[in-house]
């Protein structure tokens, strides 16, 4: 047991944030594509790598589901619905299991809920690279440069989110974590 504690202390939260971000982004890409009727979805190759990096390192990210895909507004709606489903799963798990503090399951569900919530809230910003931009720029999403613009702006968002000024309880889901006695 000491080995795992030492491993967790040395690697920081990456042992929690990487799997959580993978589950959120890959499942979100899969769900949005399946619901929009994309039969040739490959969620492990089509999810946004810059969004994954941003979500892993800062706890929030633009979604990345609107690039080079048909029906961007519909995909956005399904992607946001999936984040609500993931939040519900995390909350129900916490209410049923009540994981002990300082365990991997408590840390994972804490990061999982806060990442899902932050992604849900921030993706309502109607400018690229956030997914609500699909409503305003849907005619440009098939343009290859729009994908490049989204990736570039995602790295700008990554830089901005590394600062602490945005980390309010509402944006990070801290109010949910307090309600669930996880924070």
VOMI-673949 format. One record per residue (C-alpha): residue in three letters; y negated, z negated, x negated. Coordinates in steps of 0.2 Angstrom, whole numbers, plus 5000, padded with zeros to 4 digits. Layout:
N
{"ALA", {Y, Z, X}},
...
***
This chain:
183
{"UNK", {5000, 5000, 5000}},
{"UNK", {4988, 4997, 4986}},
{"UNK", {4990, 5015, 4980}},
{"UNK", {4984, 5021, 4997}},
{"UNK", {4969, 5009, 4997}},
{"UNK", {4965, 5014, 4979}},
{"UNK", {4966, 5033, 4983}},
{"UNK", {4955, 5030, 4998}},
{"UNK", {4942, 5021, 4989}},
{"UNK", {4941, 5034, 4975}},
{"UNK", {4941, 5049, 4986}},
{"UNK", {4928, 5042, 4998}},
{"UNK", {4928, 5048, 5015}},
{"UNK", {4935, 5065, 5010}},
{"UNK", {4952, 5060, 5015}},
{"UNK", {4945, 5058, 5033}},
{"UNK", {4932, 5071, 5034}},
{"UNK", {4942, 5086, 5028}},
{"UNK", {4956, 5084, 5041}},
{"UNK", {4944, 5080, 5055}},
{"UNK", {4933, 5095, 5051}},
{"UNK", {4948, 5106, 5050}},
{"UNK", {4955, 5100, 5067}},
{"UNK", {4938, 5102, 5075}},
{"UNK", {4933, 5119, 5068}},
{"UNK", {4950, 5128, 5069}},
{"UNK", {4954, 5122, 5086}},
{"UNK", {4937, 5126, 5092}},
{"UNK", {4938, 5144, 5086}},
{"UNK", {4956, 5146, 5093}},
{"UNK", {4951, 5139, 5110}},
{"UNK", {4935, 5149, 5112}},
{"UNK", {4944, 5165, 5107}},
{"UNK", {4959, 5162, 5118}},
{"UNK", {4947, 5158, 5133}},
{"UNK", {4936, 5173, 5130}},
{"UNK", {4952, 5184, 5130}},
{"UNK", {4953, 5188, 5111}},
{"UNK", {4972, 5191, 5109}},
{"UNK", {4971, 5194, 5090}},
{"UNK", {4964, 5177, 5085}},
{"UNK", {4968, 5170, 5068}},
{"UNK", {4959, 5153, 5068}},
{"UNK", {4963, 5149, 5050}},
{"UNK", {4955, 5164, 5044}},
{"UNK", {4941, 5166, 5056}},
{"UNK", {4933, 5149, 5057}},
{"UNK", {4917, 5148, 5047}},
{"UNK", {4919, 5141, 5030}},
{"UNK", {4900, 5137, 5028}},
{"UNK", {4901, 5127, 5044}},
{"UNK", {4917, 5118, 5037}},
{"UNK", {4908, 5113, 5021}},
{"UNK", {4893, 5107, 5031}},
{"UNK", {4904, 5097, 5043}},
{"UNK", {4914, 5089, 5029}},
{"UNK", {4899, 5084, 5018}},
{"UNK", {4886, 5079, 5031}},
{"UNK", {4895, 5075, 5047}},
{"UNK", {4886, 5089, 5057}},
{"UNK", {4886, 5108, 5057}},
{"UNK", {4882, 5124, 5066}},
{"UNK", {4897, 5130, 5074}},
{"UNK", {4899, 5148, 5068}},
{"UNK", {4908, 5155, 5083}},
{"UNK", {4895, 5168, 5087}},
{"UNK", {4896, 5180, 5072}},
{"UNK", {4903, 5197, 5074}},
{"UNK", {4913, 5193, 5090}},
{"UNK", {4911, 5200, 5107}},
{"UNK", {4905, 5189, 5122}},
{"UNK", {4895, 5177, 5111}},
{"UNK", {4887, 5167, 5126}},
{"UNK", {4904, 5165, 5134}},
{"UNK", {4912, 5160, 5117}},
{"UNK", {4898, 5147, 5115}},
{"UNK", {4901, 5140, 5132}},
{"UNK", {4920, 5138, 5128}},
{"UNK", {4917, 5131, 5111}},
{"UNK", {4905, 5118, 5118}},
{"UNK", {4918, 5114, 5132}},
{"UNK", {4931, 5112, 5118}},
{"UNK", {4920, 5099, 5109}},
{"UNK", {4919, 5089, 5125}},
{"UNK", {4938, 5089, 5127}},
{"UNK", {4940, 5083, 5109}},
{"UNK", {4927, 5069, 5112}},
{"UNK", {4937, 5064, 5127}},
{"UNK", {4953, 5064, 5117}},
{"UNK", {4945, 5053, 5103}},
{"UNK", {4938, 5041, 5116}},
{"UNK", {4954, 5040, 5126}},
{"UNK", {4964, 5037, 5110}},
{"UNK", {4953, 5023, 5105}},
{"UNK", {4953, 5015, 5122}},
{"UNK", {4972, 5016, 5123}},
{"UNK", {4977, 5011, 5105}},
{"UNK", {4962, 5001, 5099}},
{"UNK", {4965, 5004, 5081}},
{"UNK", {4962, 4990, 5069}},
{"UNK", {4947, 4990, 5059}},
{"UNK", {4948, 4997, 5041}},
{"UNK", {4964, 5007, 5045}},
{"UNK", {4965, 5026, 5042}},
{"UNK", {4967, 5029, 5061}},
{"UNK", {4951, 5019, 5065}},
{"UNK", {4942, 5029, 5051}},
{"UNK", {4949, 5045, 5057}},
{"UNK", {4944, 5043, 5075}},
{"UNK", {4927, 5037, 5070}},
{"UNK", {4923, 5052, 5059}},
{"UNK", {4932, 5063, 5072}},
{"UNK", {4921, 5057, 5087}},
{"UNK", {4905, 5057, 5077}},
{"UNK", {4908, 5075, 5070}},
{"UNK", {4912, 5082, 5087}},
{"UNK", {4897, 5074, 5095}},
{"UNK", {4885, 5079, 5081}},
{"UNK", {4892, 5097, 5082}},
{"UNK", {4891, 5097, 5101}},
{"UNK", {4872, 5091, 5101}},
{"UNK", {4866, 5102, 5086}},
{"UNK", {4874, 5118, 5093}},
{"UNK", {4862, 5117, 5108}},
{"UNK", {4848, 5122, 5096}},
{"UNK", {4843, 5140, 5101}},
{"UNK", {4841, 5147, 5084}},
{"UNK", {4853, 5154, 5071}},
{"UNK", {4864, 5148, 5064}},
{"UNK", {4867, 5136, 5079}},
{"UNK", {4878, 5143, 5092}},
{"UNK", {4865, 5142, 5107}},
{"UNK", {4857, 5157, 5098}},
{"UNK", {4870, 5168, 5106}},
{"UNK", {4860, 5167, 5122}},
{"UNK", {4844, 5174, 5113}},
{"UNK", {4851, 5185, 5100}},
{"UNK", {4868, 5191, 5108}},
{"UNK", {4863, 5209, 5106}},
{"UNK", {4862, 5207, 5087}},
{"UNK", {4878, 5197, 5084}},
{"UNK", {4888, 5213, 5082}},
{"UNK", {4876, 5217, 5068}},
{"UNK", {4884, 5213, 5051}},
{"UNK", {4868, 5207, 5044}},
{"UNK", {4867, 5194, 5058}},
{"UNK", {4883, 5186, 5050}},
{"UNK", {4875, 5186, 5033}},
{"UNK", {4860, 5178, 5041}},
{"UNK", {4871, 5164, 5049}},
{"UNK", {4880, 5160, 5033}},
{"UNK", {4864, 5159, 5024}},
{"UNK", {4855, 5148, 5036}},
{"UNK", {4870, 5137, 5037}},
{"UNK", {4868, 5133, 5019}},
{"UNK", {4850, 5129, 5023}},
{"UNK", {4856, 5117, 5037}},
{"UNK", {4868, 5109, 5025}},
{"UNK", {4854, 5105, 5013}},
{"UNK", {4843, 5098, 5027}},
{"UNK", {4857, 5088, 5034}},
{"UNK", {4860, 5079, 5018}},
{"UNK", {4844, 5069, 5020}},
{"UNK", {4845, 5054, 5031}},
{"UNK", {4830, 5057, 5043}},
{"UNK", {4841, 5065, 5056}},
{"UNK", {4854, 5052, 5057}},
{"UNK", {4849, 5044, 5073}},
{"UNK", {4862, 5036, 5084}},
{"UNK", {4860, 5050, 5097}},
{"UNK", {4863, 5064, 5084}},
{"UNK", {4877, 5056, 5075}},
{"UNK", {4886, 5048, 5090}},
{"UNK", {4883, 5031, 5084}},
{"UNK", {4881, 5025, 5102}},
{"UNK", {4898, 5030, 5106}},
{"UNK", {4905, 5022, 5091}},
{"UNK", {4896, 5006, 5096}},
{"UNK", {4903, 5007, 5113}},
{"UNK", {4921, 5009, 5107}},
{"UNK", {4918, 4995, 5094}},
{"UNK", {4922, 5006, 5080}},
{"UNK", {4905, 5005, 5071}},
***
